[in-house]
Amino acid sequence: MRRVAFVGPVASGKSTAAQRVHEQFGHRRVSIGAPVYQIAREIFGMTTKDRALLRTIGMTGRALDPDTWIRKCIESLEDNTTLSELAHAKLGDASTNAV
């Protein structure tokens, strides 16, 4: 199966494009940003979108390991779990979506 990734700035239509590909072809949708949102909600109690917090979490993860977030995405695919539920539950857009 081919993998497709949408990369771009915030609010550029990545989630919309990924959702359309998912609906048309049935590919599983995952979000690289979903674990960032999960950490923000579960550890820091975020209830509304806090871009500064999300940016800090994302940048800190990348500072520790540049592949932190892509590794989490790959783990979700290998474990046959999905981040799409997290992506749908998150409060805003992620920086990358893949289907």
C-alpha positions in Angstrom: 0.0 0.0 0.0 1.2 3.5 -0.8 1.6 6.0 1.9 0.7 9.7 1.4 1.8 12.5 3.7 0.5 16.1 3.7 3.0 18.6 5.1 2.5 22.4 5.3 1.9 25.3 7.6 -0.9 25.6 10.1 -4.4 25.9 8.5 -3.1 25.0 5.0 -5.7 22.2 4.5 -3.7 19.1 5.5 -6.4 17.7 7.6 -9.1 18.4 5.0 -7.0 16.7 2.3 -6.2 13.7 4.5 -9.9 13.3 5.4 -10.9 13.4 1.7 -8.4 10.8 0.7 -9.6 8.7 3.7 -13.2 9.0 2.6 -12.5 8.3 -1.1 -10.0 5.4 -0.7 -10.5 4.2 2.8 -6.9 4.7 3.9 -6.2 5.0 7.6 -5.7 8.5 8.7 -3.0 9.3 11.3 -1.8 12.6 12.7 1.7 13.4 13.7 0.4 16.2 16.0 -2.0 13.9 17.9 0.5 12.9 20.6 1.4 16.5 21.1 -2.3 17.3 21.8 -2.6 14.2 24.0 0.4 15.3 26.2 -1.1 18.9 26.4 -4.5 17.6 27.5 -3.4 14.8 29.8 -0.3 16.2 31.5 -0.9 20.0 31.3 -4.7 20.0 31.4 -5.2 21.9 28.2 -8.9 22.3 27.5 -8.8 24.9 24.7 -6.2 25.2 22.0 -3.0 26.7 23.5 -0.7 27.2 20.6 2.2 28.3 22.8 2.0 25.1 24.9 1.6 22.9 21.8 4.6 24.6 20.2 6.7 24.1 23.3 5.8 20.5 23.6 6.5 19.9 19.9 9.8 21.7 20.0 11.0 20.1 23.2 10.2 16.6 21.7 12.2 17.5 18.6 15.1 18.9 20.7 15.4 15.6 22.6 15.1 13.6 19.4 14.4 15.1 16.0 12.4 12.0 15.0 10.2 12.0 18.2 6.9 12.7 16.5 7.4 10.8 13.3 8.5 7.8 15.5 5.2 8.0 17.4 3.3 8.0 14.2 5.2 5.0 12.9 4.7 3.2 16.2 0.9 3.7 15.9 1.0 2.1 12.5 3.2 -0.8 13.6 1.1 -1.5 16.7 -2.0 -1.5 14.5 -3.4 1.3 16.7 -4.6 4.5 15.3 -3.9 8.1 16.1 -7.0 9.1 14.1 -9.2 9.0 17.2 -6.7 11.3 18.9 -6.6 13.5 15.8 -10.4 13.7 15.7 -10.5 14.5 19.4 -7.8 17.2 19.3 -8.7 20.8 19.5 -7.1 21.9 16.3 -4.9 21.2 13.3 -1.6 19.2 13.4 1.4 20.1 11.4 1.3 16.9 9.3 -1.3 14.3 8.4 -0.7 11.0 6.7 -3.0 8.5 5.1 
